[in-house]
Amino acid sequence: MGLSGILVYCHCGNHVALDDGAPWPDEVRLSDIEPQFVCQGCGARGADVRPDFERGNPKMAITGHRPESDER
């Protein structure tokens, strides 16, 4: 089944939502691919990679915003 999307965060604050985790097989852990990312903003190697559970709206997933109906 695999991931449908991932969020990639650099320590400098740059981030990106990738819609498809397809380049990697299902058995690859996110922590295994973190060192492969290079930030296009600062040039640092390595990133914090997370599953994108809010794939329907990547901008909301990146900011952590929840729809009003889900807020407590």
PDB file with one MODEL, atoms N, CA, C and O in Angstrom:
MODEL        1
ATOM      1  N   MET A   1       0.832  -1.188   0.000  1.00  0.00           N
ATOM      2  CA  MET A   1       0.000   0.000   0.000  1.00  0.00           C
ATOM      3  C   MET A   1       0.875   1.249   0.000  1.00  0.00           C
ATOM      4  O   MET A   1       0.680   2.105  -0.863  1.00  0.00           O
ATOM      5  N   GLY A   2       1.813   1.401   0.904  1.00  0.00           N
ATOM      6  CA  GLY A   2       2.743   2.518   0.894  1.00  0.00           C
ATOM      7  C   GLY A   2       2.112   3.834   1.315  1.00  0.00           C
ATOM      8  O   GLY A   2       0.928   3.910   1.643  1.00  0.00           O
ATOM      9  N   LEU A   3       2.947   4.871   1.293  1.00  0.00           N
ATOM     10  CA  LEU A   3       2.492   6.202   1.666  1.00  0.00           C
ATOM     11  C   LEU A   3       1.821   6.895   0.490  1.00  0.00           C
ATOM     12  O   LEU A   3       2.170   6.663  -0.667  1.00  0.00           O
ATOM     13  N   SER A   4       0.868   7.735   0.799  1.00  0.00           N
ATOM     14  CA  SER A   4       0.253   8.529  -0.259  1.00  0.00           C
ATOM     15  C   SER A   4       0.881   9.912  -0.319  1.00  0.00           C
ATOM     16  O   SER A   4       0.699  10.619  -1.310  1.00  0.00           O
ATOM     17  N   GLY A   5       1.601  10.312   0.692  1.00  0.00           N
ATOM     18  CA  GLY A   5       2.271  11.605   0.699  1.00  0.00           C
ATOM     19  C   GLY A   5       3.177  11.734   1.904  1.00  0.00           C
ATOM     20  O   GLY A   5       2.964  11.084   2.928  1.00  0.00           O
ATOM     21  N   ILE A   6       4.206  12.589   1.775  1.00  0.00           N
ATOM     22  CA  ILE A   6       5.106  12.835   2.899  1.00  0.00           C
ATOM     23  C   ILE A   6       5.365  14.336   3.025  1.00  0.00           C
ATOM     24  O   ILE A   6       5.254  15.087   2.056  1.00  0.00           O
ATOM     25  N   LEU A   7       5.705  14.746   4.222  1.00  0.00           N
ATOM     26  CA  LEU A   7       6.099  16.109   4.523  1.00  0.00           C
ATOM     27  C   LEU A   7       7.581  16.089   4.860  1.00  0.00           C
ATOM     28  O   LEU A   7       8.036  15.251   5.639  1.00  0.00           O
ATOM     29  N   VAL A   8       8.332  17.015   4.272  1.00  0.00           N
ATOM     30  CA  VAL A   8       9.781  17.072   4.479  1.00  0.00           C
ATOM     31  C   VAL A   8      10.111  18.435   5.070  1.00  0.00           C
ATOM     32  O   VAL A   8       9.801  19.467   4.475  1.00  0.00           O
ATOM     33  N   TYR A   9      10.751  18.437   6.260  1.00  0.00           N
ATOM     34  CA  TYR A   9      11.093  19.671   6.960  1.00  0.00           C
ATOM     35  C   TYR A   9      12.598  19.775   7.141  1.00  0.00           C
ATOM     36  O   TYR A   9      13.246  18.806   7.537  1.00  0.00           O
ATOM     37  N   CYS A  10      13.164  20.960   6.851  1.00  0.00           N
ATOM     38  CA  CYS A  10      14.573  21.234   7.114  1.00  0.00           C
ATOM     39  C   CYS A  10      14.669  21.992   8.438  1.00  0.00           C
ATOM     40  O   CYS A  10      13.711  22.644   8.854  1.00  0.00           O
ATOM     41  N   HIS A  11      15.821  21.907   9.097  1.00  0.00           N
ATOM     42  CA  HIS A  11      16.019  22.616  10.359  1.00  0.00           C
ATOM     43  C   HIS A  11      15.965  24.133  10.182  1.00  0.00           C
ATOM     44  O   HIS A  11      15.731  24.855  11.151  1.00  0.00           O
ATOM     45  N   CYS A  12      16.181  24.635   8.943  1.00  0.00           N
ATOM     46  CA  CYS A  12      16.174  26.082   8.689  1.00  0.00           C
ATOM     47  C   CYS A  12      14.759  26.641   8.564  1.00  0.00           C
ATOM     48  O   CYS A  12      14.577  27.858   8.527  1.00  0.00           O
ATOM     49  N   GLY A  13      13.759  25.769   8.498  1.00  0.00           N
ATOM     50  CA  GLY A  13      12.381  26.217   8.384  1.00  0.00           C
ATOM     51  C   GLY A  13      11.752  25.961   7.029  1.00  0.00           C
ATOM     52  O   GLY A  13      10.534  26.072   6.894  1.00  0.00           O
ATOM     53  N   ASN A  14      12.540  25.622   6.023  1.00  0.00           N
ATOM     54  CA  ASN A  14      11.977  25.278   4.716  1.00  0.00           C
ATOM     55  C   ASN A  14      11.268  23.937   4.809  1.00  0.00           C
ATOM     56  O   ASN A  14      11.673  23.058   5.571  1.00  0.00           O
ATOM     57  N   HIS A  15      10.211  23.788   4.032  1.00  0.00           N
ATOM     58  CA  HIS A  15       9.453  22.541   4.046  1.00  0.00           C
ATOM     59  C   HIS A  15       8.766  22.337   2.707  1.00  0.00           C
ATOM     60  O   HIS A  15       8.578  23.277   1.935  1.00  0.00           O
ATOM     61  N   VAL A  16       8.399  21.103   2.452  1.00  0.00           N
ATOM     62  CA  VAL A  16       7.706  20.765   1.220  1.00  0.00           C
ATOM     63  C   VAL A  16       6.809  19.555   1.460  1.00  0.00           C
ATOM     64  O   VAL A  16       7.132  18.679   2.262  1.00  0.00           O
ATOM     65  N   ALA A  17       5.684  19.517   0.757  1.00  0.00           N
ATOM     66  CA  ALA A  17       4.800  18.357   0.784  1.00  0.00           C
ATOM     67  C   ALA A  17       4.970  17.625  -0.537  1.00  0.00           C
ATOM     68  O   ALA A  17       4.808  18.218  -1.604  1.00  0.00           O
ATOM     69  N   LEU A  18       5.295  16.346  -0.472  1.00  0.00           N
ATOM     70  CA  LEU A  18       5.414  15.523  -1.671  1.00  0.00           C
ATOM     71  C   LEU A  18       4.183  14.644  -1.740  1.00  0.00           C
ATOM     72  O   LEU A  18       3.875  13.927  -0.789  1.00  0.00           O
ATOM     73  N   ASP A  19       3.479  14.692  -2.858  1.00  0.00           N
ATOM     74  CA  ASP A  19       2.204  13.997  -2.985  1.00  0.00           C
ATOM     75  C   ASP A  19       2.306  12.488  -3.029  1.00  0.00           C
ATOM     76  O   ASP A  19       1.327  11.796  -2.746  1.00  0.00           O
ATOM     77  N   ASP A  20       3.456  11.968  -3.372  1.00  0.00           N
ATOM     78  CA  ASP A  20       3.531  10.525  -3.562  1.00  0.00           C
ATOM     79  C   ASP A  20       4.833   9.976  -3.009  1.00  0.00           C
ATOM     80  O   ASP A  20       5.909  10.434  -3.395  1.00  0.00           O
ATOM     81  N   GLY A  21       4.755   9.011  -2.120  1.00  0.00           N
ATOM     82  CA  GLY A  21       5.939   8.366  -1.586  1.00  0.00           C
ATOM     83  C   GLY A  21       6.431   7.238  -2.464  1.00  0.00           C
ATOM     84  O   GLY A  21       7.252   6.429  -2.031  1.00  0.00           O
ATOM     85  N   ALA A  22       5.944   7.169  -3.694  1.00  0.00           N
ATOM     86  CA  ALA A  22       6.210   6.053  -4.600  1.00  0.00           C
ATOM     87  C   ALA A  22       7.668   5.766  -4.942  1.00  0.00           C
ATOM     88  O   ALA A  22       7.981   4.605  -5.208  1.00  0.00           O
ATOM     89  N   PRO A  23       8.588   6.742  -4.955  1.00  0.00           N
ATOM     90  CA  PRO A  23       9.960   6.400  -5.342  1.00  0.00           C
ATOM     91  C   PRO A  23      10.612   5.356  -4.425  1.00  0.00           C
ATOM     92  O   PRO A  23      11.613   4.745  -4.798  1.00  0.00           O
ATOM     93  N   TRP A  24      10.060   5.156  -3.255  1.00  0.00           N
ATOM     94  CA  TRP A  24      10.639   4.208  -2.310  1.00  0.00           C
ATOM     95  C   TRP A  24       9.687   3.036  -2.088  1.00  0.00           C
ATOM     96  O   TRP A  24       8.473   3.225  -2.024  1.00  0.00           O
ATOM     97  N   PRO A  25      10.231   1.835  -1.970  1.00  0.00           N
ATOM     98  CA  PRO A  25       9.380   0.667  -1.731  1.00  0.00           C
ATOM     99  C   PRO A  25       8.717   0.727  -0.348  1.00  0.00           C
ATOM    100  O   PRO A  25       9.170   1.453   0.536  1.00  0.00           O
ATOM    101  N   ASP A  26       7.660  -0.030  -0.180  1.00  0.00           N
ATOM    102  CA  ASP A  26       6.890  -0.034   1.066  1.00  0.00           C
ATOM    103  C   ASP A  26       7.731  -0.347   2.297  1.00  0.00           C
ATOM    104  O   ASP A  26       7.447   0.170   3.378  1.00  0.00           O
ATOM    105  N   GLU A  27       8.754  -1.177   2.161  1.00  0.00           N
ATOM    106  CA  GLU A  27       9.527  -1.595   3.330  1.00  0.00           C
ATOM    107  C   GLU A  27      10.542  -0.553   3.809  1.00  0.00           C
ATOM    108  O   GLU A  27      11.166  -0.747   4.852  1.00  0.00           O
ATOM    109  N   VAL A  28      10.720   0.541   3.073  1.00  0.00           N
ATOM    110  CA  VAL A  28      11.665   1.586   3.471  1.00  0.00           C
ATOM    111  C   VAL A  28      11.036   2.440   4.562  1.00  0.00           C
ATOM    112  O   VAL A  28       9.903   2.903   4.428  1.00  0.00           O
ATOM    113  N   ARG A  29      11.792   2.648   5.659  1.00  0.00           N
ATOM    114  CA  ARG A  29      11.325   3.507   6.746  1.00  0.00           C
ATOM    115  C   ARG A  29      11.634   4.961   6.416  1.00  0.00           C
ATOM    116  O   ARG A  29      12.618   5.249   5.734  1.00  0.00           O
ATOM    117  N   LEU A  30      10.806   5.869   6.892  1.00  0.00           N
ATOM    118  CA  LEU A  30      11.042   7.289   6.641  1.00  0.00           C
ATOM    119  C   LEU A  30      12.394   7.728   7.180  1.00  0.00           C
ATOM    120  O   LEU A  30      13.069   8.548   6.558  1.00  0.00           O
ATOM    121  N   SER A  31      12.796   7.197   8.319  1.00  0.00           N
ATOM    122  CA  SER A  31      14.091   7.566   8.891  1.00  0.00           C
ATOM    123  C   SER A  31      15.252   7.123   7.998  1.00  0.00           C
ATOM    124  O   SER A  31      16.343   7.685   8.082  1.00  0.00           O
ATOM    125  N   ASP A  32      15.026   6.122   7.149  1.00  0.00           N
ATOM    126  CA  ASP A  32      16.072   5.677   6.223  1.00  0.00           C
ATOM    127  C   ASP A  32      16.296   6.663   5.081  1.00  0.00           C
ATOM    128  O   ASP A  32      17.402   6.742   4.546  1.00  0.00           O
ATOM    129  N   ILE A  33      15.273   7.408   4.702  1.00  0.00           N
ATOM    130  CA  ILE A  33      15.417   8.324   3.565  1.00  0.00           C
ATOM    131  C   ILE A  33      15.731   9.761   3.994  1.00  0.00           C
ATOM    132  O   ILE A  33      16.076  10.588   3.150  1.00  0.00           O
ATOM    133  N   GLU A  34      15.619  10.071   5.285  1.00  0.00           N
ATOM    134  CA  GLU A  34      15.879  11.433   5.757  1.00  0.00           C
ATOM    135  C   GLU A  34      17.240  11.980   5.317  1.00  0.00           C
ATOM    136  O   GLU A  34      17.301  13.137   4.901  1.00  0.00           O
ATOM    137  N   PRO A  35      18.336  11.211   5.386  1.00  0.00           N
ATOM    138  CA  PRO A  35      19.644  11.750   4.995  1.00  0.00           C
ATOM    139  C   PRO A  35      19.770  12.054   3.502  1.00  0.00           C
ATOM    140  O   PRO A  35      20.699  12.756   3.104  1.00  0.00           O
ATOM    141  N   GLN A  36      18.870  11.549   2.673  1.00  0.00           N
ATOM    142  CA  GLN A  36      18.959  11.737   1.230  1.00  0.00           C
ATOM    143  C   GLN A  36      18.481  13.109   0.768  1.00  0.00           C
ATOM    144  O   GLN A  36      18.795  13.521  -0.348  1.00  0.00           O
ATOM    145  N   PHE A  37      17.738  13.815   1.592  1.00  0.00           N
ATOM    146  CA  PHE A  37      17.185  15.103   1.190  1.00  0.00           C
ATOM    147  C   PHE A  37      18.203  16.219   1.370  1.00  0.00           C
ATOM    148  O   PHE A  37      18.940  16.246   2.356  1.00  0.00           O
ATOM    149  N   VAL A  38      18.240  17.143   0.406  1.00  0.00           N
ATOM    150  CA  VAL A  38      19.091  18.330   0.464  1.00  0.00           C
ATOM    151  C   VAL A  38      18.175  19.541   0.336  1.00  0.00           C
ATOM    152  O   VAL A  38      17.415  19.649  -0.626  1.00  0.00           O
ATOM    153  N   CYS A  39      18.247  20.453   1.305  1.00  0.00           N
ATOM    154  CA  CYS A  39      17.396  21.645   1.318  1.00  0.00           C
ATOM    155  C   CYS A  39      17.795  22.576   0.173  1.00  0.00           C
ATOM    156  O   CYS A  39      18.972  22.897   0.007  1.00  0.00           O
ATOM    157  N   GLN A  40      16.817  23.003  -0.605  1.00  0.00           N
ATOM    158  CA  GLN A  40      17.093  23.936  -1.691  1.00  0.00           C
ATOM    159  C   GLN A  40      17.229  25.366  -1.174  1.00  0.00           C
ATOM    160  O   GLN A  40      17.649  26.254  -1.915  1.00  0.00           O
ATOM    161  N   GLY A  41      16.879  25.592   0.090  1.00  0.00           N
ATOM    162  CA  GLY A  41      17.018  26.924   0.675  1.00  0.00           C
ATOM    163  C   GLY A  41      18.387  27.167   1.277  1.00  0.00           C
ATOM    164  O   GLY A  41      19.034  28.169   0.972  1.00  0.00           O
ATOM    165  N   CYS A  42      18.832  26.252   2.134  1.00  0.00           N
ATOM    166  CA  CYS A  42      20.103  26.459   2.843  1.00  0.00           C
ATOM    167  C   CYS A  42      21.193  25.481   2.419  1.00  0.00           C
ATOM    168  O   CYS A  42      22.358  25.677   2.766  1.00  0.00           O
ATOM    169  N   GLY A  43      20.841  24.437   1.680  1.00  0.00           N
ATOM    170  CA  GLY A  43      21.838  23.469   1.214  1.00  0.00           C
ATOM    171  C   GLY A  43      22.182  22.373   2.200  1.00  0.00           C
ATOM    172  O   GLY A  43      23.041  21.535   1.923  1.00  0.00           O
ATOM    173  N   ALA A  44      21.521  22.366   3.355  1.00  0.00           N
ATOM    174  CA  ALA A  44      21.805  21.342   4.367  1.00  0.00           C
ATOM    175  C   ALA A  44      21.326  19.974   3.900  1.00  0.00           C
ATOM    176  O   ALA A  44      20.302  19.861   3.228  1.00  0.00           O
ATOM    177  N   ARG A  45      22.067  18.947   4.259  1.00  0.00           N
ATOM    178  CA  ARG A  45      21.679  17.574   3.951  1.00  0.00           C
ATOM    179  C   ARG A  45      20.957  17.006   5.166  1.00  0.00           C
ATOM    180  O   ARG A  45      21.335  17.255   6.311  1.00  0.00           O
ATOM    181  N   GLY A  46      19.915  16.242   4.888  1.00  0.00           N
ATOM    182  CA  GLY A  46      19.130  15.630   5.957  1.00  0.00           C
ATOM    183  C   GLY A  46      17.862  16.430   6.211  1.00  0.00           C
ATOM    184  O   GLY A  46      17.833  17.645   6.015  1.00  0.00           O
ATOM    185  N   ALA A  47      16.823  15.746   6.645  1.00  0.00           N
ATOM    186  CA  ALA A  47      15.539  16.400   6.882  1.00  0.00           C
ATOM    187  C   ALA A  47      14.715  15.561   7.845  1.00  0.00           C
ATOM    188  O   ALA A  47      15.018  14.397   8.106  1.00  0.00           O
ATOM    189  N   ASP A  48      13.683  16.176   8.356  1.00  0.00           N
ATOM    190  CA  ASP A  48      12.701  15.468   9.168  1.00  0.00           C
ATOM    191  C   ASP A  48      11.567  15.102   8.220  1.00  0.00           C
ATOM    192  O   ASP A  48      10.899  15.985   7.682  1.00  0.00           O
ATOM    193  N   VAL A  49      11.345  13.811   8.013  1.00  0.00           N
ATOM    194  CA  VAL A  49      10.336  13.336   7.066  1.00  0.00           C
ATOM    195  C   VAL A  49       9.196  12.692   7.842  1.00  0.00           C
ATOM    196  O   VAL A  49       9.420  11.819   8.681  1.00  0.00           O
ATOM    197  N   ARG A  50       7.984  13.124   7.561  1.00  0.00           N
ATOM    198  CA  ARG A  50       6.785  12.637   8.263  1.00  0.00           C
ATOM    199  C   ARG A  50       5.727  12.196   7.258  1.00  0.00           C
ATOM    200  O   ARG A  50       5.689  12.709   6.140  1.00  0.00           O
ATOM    201  N   PRO A  51       4.872  11.259   7.638  1.00  0.00           N
ATOM    202  CA  PRO A  51       3.742  10.919   6.761  1.00  0.00           C
ATOM    203  C   PRO A  51       2.790  12.111   6.687  1.00  0.00           C
ATOM    204  O   PRO A  51       2.635  12.846   7.662  1.00  0.00           O
ATOM    205  N   ASP A  52       2.165  12.300   5.550  1.00  0.00           N
ATOM    206  CA  ASP A  52       1.215  13.394   5.358  1.00  0.00           C
ATOM    207  C   ASP A  52      -0.201  12.854   5.523  1.00  0.00           C
ATOM    208  O   ASP A  52      -0.794  12.328   4.582  1.00  0.00           O
ATOM    209  N   PHE A  53      -0.731  12.993   6.738  1.00  0.00           N
ATOM    210  CA  PHE A  53      -2.060  12.484   7.028  1.00  0.00           C
ATOM    211  C   PHE A  53      -3.156  13.408   6.515  1.00  0.00           C
ATOM    212  O   PHE A  53      -4.321  13.015   6.457  1.00  0.00           O
ATOM    213  N   GLU A  54      -2.792  14.644   6.139  1.00  0.00           N
ATOM    214  CA  GLU A  54      -3.744  15.618   5.620  1.00  0.00           C
ATOM    215  C   GLU A  54      -3.520  15.801   4.124  1.00  0.00           C
ATOM    216  O   GLU A  54      -3.560  16.927   3.628  1.00  0.00           O
ATOM    217  N   ARG A  55      -3.289  14.723   3.408  1.00  0.00           N
ATOM    218  CA  ARG A  55      -2.902  14.776   2.000  1.00  0.00           C
ATOM    219  C   ARG A  55      -3.869  15.575   1.137  1.00  0.00           C
ATOM    220  O   ARG A  55      -3.462  16.123   0.113  1.00  0.00           O
ATOM    221  N   GLY A  56      -5.117  15.653   1.519  1.00  0.00           N
ATOM    222  CA  GLY A  56      -6.079  16.393   0.725  1.00  0.00           C
ATOM    223  C   GLY A  56      -5.770  17.877   0.634  1.00  0.00           C
ATOM    224  O   GLY A  56      -6.207  18.541  -0.306  1.00  0.00           O
ATOM    225  N   ASN A  57      -5.018  18.410   1.600  1.00  0.00           N
ATOM    226  CA  ASN A  57      -4.662  19.827   1.580  1.00  0.00           C
ATOM    227  C   ASN A  57      -3.256  19.981   2.156  1.00  0.00           C
ATOM    228  O   ASN A  57      -3.116  20.240   3.351  1.00  0.00           O
ATOM    229  N   PRO A  58      -2.198  19.828   1.327  1.00  0.00           N
ATOM    230  CA  PRO A  58      -0.825  19.871   1.819  1.00  0.00           C
ATOM    231  C   PRO A  58      -0.471  21.151   2.563  1.00  0.00           C
ATOM    232  O   PRO A  58       0.308  21.103   3.515  1.00  0.00           O
ATOM    233  N   LYS A  59      -1.020  22.296   2.158  1.00  0.00           N
ATOM    234  CA  LYS A  59      -0.698  23.535   2.856  1.00  0.00           C
ATOM    235  C   LYS A  59      -1.190  23.495   4.300  1.00  0.00           C
ATOM    236  O   LYS A  59      -0.489  23.947   5.206  1.00  0.00           O
ATOM    237  N   MET A  60      -2.362  22.970   4.515  1.00  0.00           N
ATOM    238  CA  MET A  60      -2.875  22.839   5.878  1.00  0.00           C
ATOM    239  C   MET A  60      -2.054  21.841   6.679  1.00  0.00           C
ATOM    240  O   MET A  60      -1.815  22.056   7.867  1.00  0.00           O
ATOM    241  N   ALA A  61      -1.623  20.764   6.056  1.00  0.00           N
ATOM    242  CA  ALA A  61      -0.832  19.756   6.754  1.00  0.00           C
ATOM    243  C   ALA A  61       0.493  20.339   7.205  1.00  0.00           C
ATOM    244  O   ALA A  61       0.955  20.052   8.310  1.00  0.00           O
ATOM    245  N   ILE A  62       1.107  21.154   6.365  1.00  0.00           N
ATOM    246  CA  ILE A  62       2.403  21.742   6.715  1.00  0.00           C
ATOM    247  C   ILE A  62       2.268  22.704   7.879  1.00  0.00           C
ATOM    248  O   ILE A  62       3.125  22.711   8.763  1.00  0.00           O
ATOM    249  N   THR A  63       1.219  23.518   7.911  1.00  0.00           N
ATOM    250  CA  THR A  63       1.068  24.502   8.976  1.00  0.00           C
ATOM    251  C   THR A  63       0.477  23.894  10.241  1.00  0.00           C
ATOM    252  O   THR A  63       0.508  24.512  11.305  1.00  0.00           O
ATOM    253  N   GLY A  64      -0.059  22.685  10.122  1.00  0.00           N
ATOM    254  CA  GLY A  64      -0.659  22.047  11.277  1.00  0.00           C
ATOM    255  C   GLY A  64      -2.070  22.540  11.561  1.00  0.00           C
ATOM    256  O   GLY A  64      -2.633  22.208  12.604  1.00  0.00           O
ATOM    257  N   HIS A  65      -2.653  23.320  10.666  1.00  0.00           N
ATOM    258  CA  HIS A  65      -4.003  23.846  10.846  1.00  0.00           C
ATOM    259  C   HIS A  65      -5.026  22.737  10.738  1.00  0.00           C
ATOM    260  O   HIS A  65      -4.947  21.889   9.849  1.00  0.00           O
ATOM    261  N   ARG A  66      -5.977  22.746  11.638  1.00  0.00           N
ATOM    262  CA  ARG A  66      -7.063  21.779  11.570  1.00  0.00           C
ATOM    263  C   ARG A  66      -8.352  22.509  11.214  1.00  0.00           C
ATOM    264  O   ARG A  66      -8.551  23.646  11.642  1.00  0.00           O
ATOM    265  N   PRO A  67      -9.219  21.885  10.446  1.00  0.00           N
ATOM    266  CA  PRO A  67     -10.519  22.489  10.162  1.00  0.00           C
ATOM    267  C   PRO A  67     -11.251  22.804  11.470  1.00  0.00           C
ATOM    268  O   PRO A  67     -11.064  22.102  12.464  1.00  0.00           O
ATOM    269  N   GLU A  68     -12.076  23.847  11.477  1.00  0.00           N
ATOM    270  CA  GLU A  68     -12.770  24.265  12.687  1.00  0.00           C
ATOM    271  C   GLU A  68     -13.530  23.141  13.356  1.00  0.00           C
ATOM    272  O   GLU A  68     -13.592  23.093  14.584  1.00  0.00           O
ATOM    273  N   SER A  69     -14.111  22.238  12.588  1.00  0.00           N
ATOM    274  CA  SER A  69     -14.893  21.146  13.166  1.00  0.00           C
ATOM    275  C   SER A  69     -14.031  20.201  13.979  1.00  0.00           C
ATOM    276  O   SER A  69     -14.551  19.489  14.838  1.00  0.00           O
ATOM    277  N   ASP A  70     -12.709  20.171  13.730  1.00  0.00           N
ATOM    278  CA  ASP A  70     -11.815  19.277  14.468  1.00  0.00           C
ATOM    279  C   ASP A  70     -11.146  19.954  15.645  1.00  0.00           C
ATOM    280  O   ASP A  70     -10.568  19.272  16.492  1.00  0.00           O
ATOM    281  N   GLU A  71     -11.208  21.301  15.729  1.00  0.00           N
ATOM    282  CA  GLU A  71     -10.534  22.008  16.819  1.00  0.00           C
ATOM    283  C   GLU A  71     -11.279  21.814  18.121  1.00  0.00           C
ATOM    284  O   GLU A  71     -12.500  21.664  18.145  1.00  0.00           O
ATOM    285  N   ARG A  72     -10.520  21.820  19.200  1.00  0.00           N
ATOM    286  CA  ARG A  72     -11.141  21.607  20.521  1.00  0.00           C
ATOM    287  C   ARG A  72     -11.177  22.881  21.295  1.00  0.00           C
ATOM    288  O   ARG A  72     -11.661  22.903  22.427  1.00  0.00           O
TER     289      ARG A  72
ENDMDL
END
